[in-house]
């Protein structure tokens, strides 16, 4: 009987949800969260939420900071005087002082550094030739410091802010990048050399093509084509290990318009030779518009979340290359009109990973993680 009970427990736990149903943490018609980032933005050891927004023309559009309280809730937003009406927000340590800072996309790139007392400095603005639509952050030179890379809408150059030694500033540079920048742009270490490579999902008129610029110690190589295994446009791209071989794979979402397939999240598995081959296709319920890869159940594997309309689909990797699907209803419909509407982190300090969703129709939603988790099985 004990063995049977253990088997039943394992069977039911395999189908247990990873998150609770969505909870509305903030609602407003005037301030509409677009993109979100999670980090400790005031130095108290707790993960906070930062969001930029969509605002009515002529209205101020400040940065929204939702600080986590000691009782595990998100406080009402603090509005920071920055022009946060752009399309993306990212977090990183941009002066190598151990504190998390914020960067905003827009007509200019704005960087807000966290000070020793846990407040944010006034934004430092960096002019760009064409404005920035999408951001990526990470070490692109292999020096251990976090850099900022942005892609404009309709441009053919990346705008890079390289962090200098000793926290002495960010130096702007530009590099060629083939693509339009209006789908998704990200930094992913594709070849395992410790540098984040630049990948643009925009096809520039060619169906089934993305472009990659591999990072070097001195900048970026010229962009090269990366062909999708499917004849489609990639709407979003993220990196993760989806078959347990230790290599960086790619996940893309596509509407299936050109392949005549239903909307899907498609996995591209990196081979030992460095090429990519087709992996599983995960069918989406709705036109997928935003994508996040993270370890949601903290078992060491890469999981996938896709948002579209008023729904969220999560695929938990239960063993290498095997995914279990979960569906969640969002509290309201969202256009998901820009990228990085999803972010993962522990925003109620209970040890579980939570999922924060920016709903650009006027709300911030949180799906709190459930503990304990028993998704993993013997391998």
C-alpha positions as CSV (number, residue, x, y, z in Angstrom):
1,X,0.0,0.0,0.0
2,X,2.9,2.4,0.8
3,X,4.4,1.8,-2.6
4,X,1.1,2.3,-4.3
5,X,0.5,5.6,-2.4
6,X,4.0,6.8,-3.5
7,X,3.2,6.0,-7.1
8,X,-0.1,7.9,-6.9
9,X,1.7,10.9,-5.3
10,X,4.2,10.9,-8.1
11,X,1.5,10.7,-10.8
12,X,-0.5,13.5,-9.4
13,X,2.5,15.7,-8.7
14,X,3.5,15.4,-12.4
15,X,0.3,17.2,-13.3
16,X,0.3,19.8,-10.5
17,X,0.4,23.4,-11.6
18,X,3.7,25.3,-11.1
19,X,1.9,28.6,-10.5
20,X,-1.3,29.8,-8.8
21,X,-3.9,31.6,-10.8
22,X,-3.0,35.1,-11.9
23,X,-3.4,37.8,-9.2
24,X,-3.8,41.5,-10.2
25,X,-1.1,43.4,-8.3
26,X,-1.8,46.8,-9.9
27,X,-4.5,48.2,-12.1
28,X,-4.7,51.6,-13.8
29,X,-6.1,53.1,-17.0
30,X,-3.5,55.9,-17.0
31,X,-0.4,53.9,-16.5
32,X,-0.3,50.7,-18.5
33,X,2.7,48.3,-18.0
34,X,4.4,47.3,-21.2
35,X,7.7,45.5,-20.3
36,X,8.9,44.3,-16.9
37,X,12.2,43.5,-15.2
38,X,12.7,41.8,-11.8
39,X,15.8,42.6,-9.5
40,X,16.6,44.1,-6.1
41,X,16.4,47.8,-7.0
42,X,16.8,49.2,-3.5
43,X,19.4,46.9,-1.9
44,X,17.2,45.2,0.7
45,X,17.8,41.7,-0.6
46,X,14.2,41.4,-1.9
47,X,13.3,41.1,-5.6
48,X,11.3,44.1,-6.9
49,X,9.5,44.8,-10.1
50,X,10.2,47.7,-12.6
51,X,7.9,48.4,-15.5
52,X,7.8,50.9,-18.3
53,X,4.4,51.8,-19.7
54,X,2.2,52.8,-22.5
55,X,0.7,56.2,-21.9
56,X,-1.7,58.5,-23.8
57,X,0.0,61.1,-26.0
58,X,1.0,64.1,-24.0
59,X,0.7,62.3,-20.7
60,X,3.9,61.9,-18.5
61,X,5.1,58.3,-18.7
62,X,7.3,57.7,-15.6
63,X,9.1,54.5,-14.7
64,X,7.1,52.4,-12.3
65,X,8.8,50.6,-9.4
66,X,7.0,48.0,-7.3
67,X,9.1,47.4,-4.3
68,X,8.6,44.1,-2.4
69,X,7.6,44.6,1.2
70,X,8.9,42.5,4.1
71,X,5.5,40.7,4.3
72,X,5.9,39.4,0.7
73,X,3.6,41.8,-1.2
74,X,4.3,44.3,-3.9
75,X,3.8,47.9,-2.7
76,X,1.9,50.4,-4.7
77,X,4.2,51.8,-7.5
78,X,6.7,54.5,-6.9
79,X,6.8,56.7,-10.0
80,X,10.3,57.7,-11.1
81,X,10.9,60.8,-13.3
82,X,12.2,59.2,-16.4
83,X,10.8,59.0,-19.9
84,X,9.6,55.4,-19.7
85,X,7.3,55.5,-22.7
86,X,9.7,53.3,-24.8
87,X,9.3,49.7,-25.7
88,X,11.7,47.9,-23.4
89,X,13.2,47.8,-19.9
90,X,16.1,45.7,-18.6
91,X,18.0,45.3,-15.3
92,X,21.7,44.8,-14.8
93,X,24.8,46.1,-12.9
94,X,26.0,48.7,-15.3
95,X,28.8,50.2,-13.1
96,X,30.1,47.0,-11.5
97,X,29.3,48.0,-7.9
98,X,27.2,45.0,-7.1
99,X,23.9,46.9,-7.2
100,X,21.2,46.4,-9.8
101,X,20.5,49.3,-12.2
102,X,17.8,49.9,-14.9
103,X,18.1,50.7,-18.6
104,X,15.2,52.0,-20.7
105,X,14.7,51.9,-24.5
106,X,13.4,54.9,-26.4
107,X,14.5,57.8,-28.5
108,X,17.5,57.8,-26.2
109,X,18.9,55.0,-24.0
110,X,18.4,56.0,-20.4
111,X,20.4,54.3,-17.6
112,X,19.4,54.7,-13.9
113,X,22.1,53.6,-11.5
114,X,21.3,52.4,-8.0
115,X,23.1,54.4,-5.3
116,X,24.6,53.1,-2.0
117,X,21.4,54.2,-0.1
118,X,19.1,52.2,-2.4
119,X,17.7,55.0,-4.4
120,X,18.1,55.6,-8.1
121,X,20.2,58.3,-9.6
122,X,18.6,60.6,-12.2
123,X,18.7,59.0,-15.6
124,X,21.8,59.4,-17.7
125,X,20.8,59.7,-21.4
126,X,22.7,58.3,-24.3
127,X,21.8,59.6,-27.8
128,X,21.3,57.1,-30.5
129,X,21.2,57.5,-34.3
130,X,17.7,56.1,-34.7
131,X,16.3,55.4,-31.2
132,X,16.1,52.0,-29.6
133,X,13.2,49.6,-29.8
134,X,14.5,46.4,-28.1
135,X,17.3,45.9,-25.5
136,X,19.6,43.1,-24.5
137,X,22.0,43.1,-21.5
138,X,24.9,40.9,-20.8
139,X,28.7,40.5,-21.1
140,X,29.5,40.8,-24.8
141,X,33.3,41.2,-24.5
142,X,34.1,38.5,-22.0
143,X,35.5,40.9,-19.4
144,X,32.9,40.0,-16.7
145,X,31.1,43.3,-16.9
146,X,27.5,43.8,-18.1
147,X,27.0,45.7,-21.3
148,X,23.9,47.1,-23.0
149,X,23.0,46.4,-26.6
150,X,20.0,48.0,-28.4
151,X,18.3,47.5,-31.7
152,X,16.3,50.3,-33.4
153,X,13.0,49.8,-35.3
154,X,13.8,49.5,-39.0
155,X,17.6,50.0,-38.5
156,X,20.6,48.0,-39.7
157,X,23.0,48.8,-36.8
158,X,23.2,47.7,-33.2
159,X,23.9,50.4,-30.6
160,X,26.2,49.1,-27.9
161,X,27.1,50.6,-24.5
162,X,30.3,48.8,-23.4
163,X,31.0,49.0,-19.6
164,X,34.5,50.2,-18.8
165,X,36.8,49.0,-16.1
166,X,36.3,50.3,-12.6
167,X,32.8,51.5,-13.1
168,X,34.1,54.5,-15.1
169,X,31.2,54.6,-17.5
170,X,29.6,53.2,-20.6
171,X,31.2,53.8,-24.0
172,X,28.8,53.9,-27.0
173,X,29.7,51.9,-30.2
174,X,27.8,50.8,-33.2
175,X,28.0,47.5,-35.2
176,X,26.2,46.2,-38.3
177,X,23.2,44.0,-37.8
178,X,21.1,42.7,-40.6
179,X,17.4,42.9,-39.7
180,X,14.7,45.4,-39.0
181,X,14.5,45.1,-35.2
182,X,10.7,45.1,-35.0
183,X,10.3,41.5,-34.0
184,X,12.7,40.5,-31.3
185,X,16.4,41.1,-30.4
186,X,18.3,39.3,-27.7
187,X,21.7,38.5,-26.4
188,X,22.4,34.8,-26.0
189,X,25.8,33.0,-25.7
190,X,25.3,30.6,-28.6
191,X,28.7,29.1,-28.8
192,X,29.6,28.8,-25.1
193,X,32.6,31.2,-25.1
194,X,31.3,33.3,-22.2
195,X,30.3,36.2,-24.5
196,X,26.7,37.1,-25.3
197,X,26.0,37.0,-29.0
198,X,23.5,39.2,-30.7
199,X,20.5,37.6,-32.4
200,X,17.8,39.4,-34.3
201,X,14.6,37.6,-35.2
202,X,13.6,40.1,-37.9
203,X,13.8,38.6,-41.3
204,X,14.3,41.7,-43.5
205,X,11.9,40.3,-46.2
206,X,13.3,36.7,-46.0
207,X,10.9,34.2,-44.5
208,X,12.4,31.6,-42.1
209,X,15.6,33.6,-41.4
210,X,17.2,35.2,-38.3
211,X,20.6,36.9,-38.0
212,X,23.4,36.4,-35.6
213,X,26.4,38.5,-34.8
214,X,28.9,36.6,-32.7
215,X,30.6,38.5,-30.0
216,X,34.4,38.8,-29.8
217,X,36.8,40.3,-27.2
218,X,36.8,43.5,-29.3
219,X,33.2,43.8,-30.5
220,X,31.0,41.8,-32.9
221,X,31.6,39.9,-36.1
222,X,29.6,40.6,-39.2
223,X,26.0,39.2,-39.0
224,X,25.3,35.8,-40.5
225,X,22.1,34.1,-41.5
226,X,20.5,31.5,-39.1
227,X,17.8,29.6,-40.9
228,X,14.7,28.4,-39.0
229,X,13.7,24.7,-39.5
230,X,10.3,26.0,-40.4
231,X,9.1,28.4,-43.2
232,X,7.9,31.2,-40.9
233,X,8.7,34.5,-39.3
234,X,10.0,34.3,-35.7
235,X,8.1,36.7,-33.5
236,X,10.4,36.2,-30.4
237,X,13.5,34.3,-29.6
238,X,15.0,33.0,-26.3
239,X,17.8,30.7,-25.3
240,X,17.9,27.6,-23.1
241,X,19.0,24.0,-22.9
242,X,15.9,22.0,-24.0
243,X,17.4,18.5,-24.2
244,X,19.9,18.4,-21.4
245,X,23.1,18.2,-23.5
246,X,24.6,21.3,-22.0
247,X,24.4,23.3,-25.3
248,X,22.5,26.5,-25.8
249,X,19.3,25.8,-27.8
250,X,16.8,28.4,-29.1
251,X,13.1,28.8,-28.7
252,X,11.1,30.9,-31.1
253,X,7.4,31.7,-31.3
254,X,5.6,32.0,-34.7
255,X,2.1,32.5,-35.9
256,X,2.4,29.8,-38.5
257,X,1.2,32.2,-41.2
258,X,3.7,31.1,-43.9
259,X,4.1,27.4,-43.0
260,X,0.3,26.9,-42.9
261,X,0.7,25.5,-39.4
262,X,-1.2,26.5,-36.2
263,X,0.7,29.0,-34.0
264,X,3.5,27.4,-32.1
265,X,6.6,27.7,-30.0
266,X,9.4,25.9,-31.9
267,X,12.6,24.5,-30.4
268,X,15.9,24.7,-32.3
269,X,18.4,22.3,-30.9
270,X,22.1,23.0,-31.2
271,X,24.2,20.1,-32.4
272,X,27.8,19.2,-31.5
273,X,28.9,20.8,-34.8
274,X,27.3,24.1,-33.8
275,X,24.4,24.0,-36.3
276,X,20.7,23.9,-35.3
277,X,18.2,21.2,-36.0
278,X,14.5,21.1,-35.6
279,X,13.2,20.1,-32.1
280,X,9.7,19.7,-30.8
281,X,6.9,22.1,-31.8
282,X,4.6,23.2,-28.9
283,X,1.2,24.3,-30.2
284,X,0.0,27.6,-28.9
285,X,-3.7,28.3,-28.1
286,X,-3.6,31.8,-29.4
287,X,-1.3,33.9,-31.6
288,X,1.8,33.9,-29.4
289,X,3.2,37.4,-28.8
290,X,5.7,37.2,-25.9
291,X,8.1,34.5,-24.8
292,X,10.2,33.8,-21.7
293,X,12.6,30.9,-20.9
294,X,13.5,30.3,-17.3
295,X,13.8,27.6,-14.7
296,X,10.3,28.0,-13.2
297,X,10.3,24.9,-11.0
298,X,13.9,25.3,-9.9
299,X,15.0,21.8,-11.0
300,X,17.9,23.1,-13.2
301,X,16.1,22.7,-16.5
302,X,14.9,25.4,-19.0
303,X,11.1,25.9,-19.0
304,X,9.0,28.0,-21.4
305,X,6.2,30.5,-21.0
306,X,4.2,32.0,-23.9
307,X,1.6,34.8,-23.7
308,X,-1.0,35.8,-26.1
309,X,-4.4,37.6,-25.7
310,X,-5.8,36.6,-22.4
311,X,-3.9,33.4,-22.0
312,X,-0.6,32.1,-20.8
313,X,0.9,28.7,-21.6
314,X,3.7,27.2,-19.6
315,X,5.8,24.1,-20.6
316,X,7.7,22.6,-17.8
317,X,10.7,20.4,-18.8
318,X,10.1,17.3,-16.7
319,X,13.1,15.4,-18.2
320,X,15.5,16.2,-21.0
321,X,13.5,17.0,-24.1
322,X,10.1,16.2,-22.5
323,X,7.7,19.0,-21.7
324,X,4.4,19.1,-19.7
325,X,2.0,21.9,-20.6
326,X,0.0,24.1,-18.3
327,X,-2.5,26.8,-19.1
328,X,-3.4,29.9,-17.2
329,X,-6.1,32.5,-17.7
330,X,-4.9,36.1,-17.5
331,X,-7.1,38.7,-15.7
332,X,-7.5,40.8,-18.9
333,X,-6.6,40.7,-22.5
334,X,-3.2,42.2,-23.5
335,X,-1.9,43.3,-26.8
336,X,1.6,42.2,-25.8
337,X,2.6,44.9,-28.3
338,X,6.3,45.0,-27.3
339,X,8.8,42.5,-25.9
340,X,9.7,41.4,-22.4
341,X,6.1,41.4,-21.0
342,X,7.1,38.4,-18.9
343,X,9.7,38.2,-16.1
344,X,10.5,35.5,-13.5
345,X,11.7,36.0,-9.9
346,X,10.7,35.5,-6.3
347,X,8.6,38.5,-5.6
348,X,7.1,37.3,-2.3
349,X,10.3,35.7,-0.9
350,X,8.8,32.3,-0.3
351,X,11.6,30.5,-2.2
352,X,9.4,29.8,-5.3
353,X,9.8,31.4,-8.7
354,X,6.9,33.7,-9.6
355,X,5.9,34.9,-13.0
356,X,5.1,38.6,-13.5
357,X,3.1,39.7,-16.5
358,X,2.8,43.2,-17.9
359,X,-0.7,43.7,-19.3
360,X,-0.5,46.8,-21.6
361,X,-4.3,47.2,-21.3
362,X,-3.8,48.5,-17.7
363,X,-2.6,45.9,-15.2
364,X,0.3,44.1,-13.7
365,X,-0.4,40.5,-12.9
366,X,1.6,38.0,-10.8
367,X,1.3,34.2,-10.9
368,X,2.9,33.1,-7.6
369,X,4.9,29.9,-7.7
370,X,3.7,26.9,-5.7
371,X,6.0,25.0,-3.3
372,X,6.8,22.2,-2.9
373,X,7.4,21.1,-6.5
374,X,7.8,17.5,-7.5
375,X,8.0,17.9,-11.3
376,X,11.3,16.1,-11.7
377,X,11.4,12.4,-12.2
378,X,14.3,9.9,-12.2
379,X,16.5,10.3,-15.2
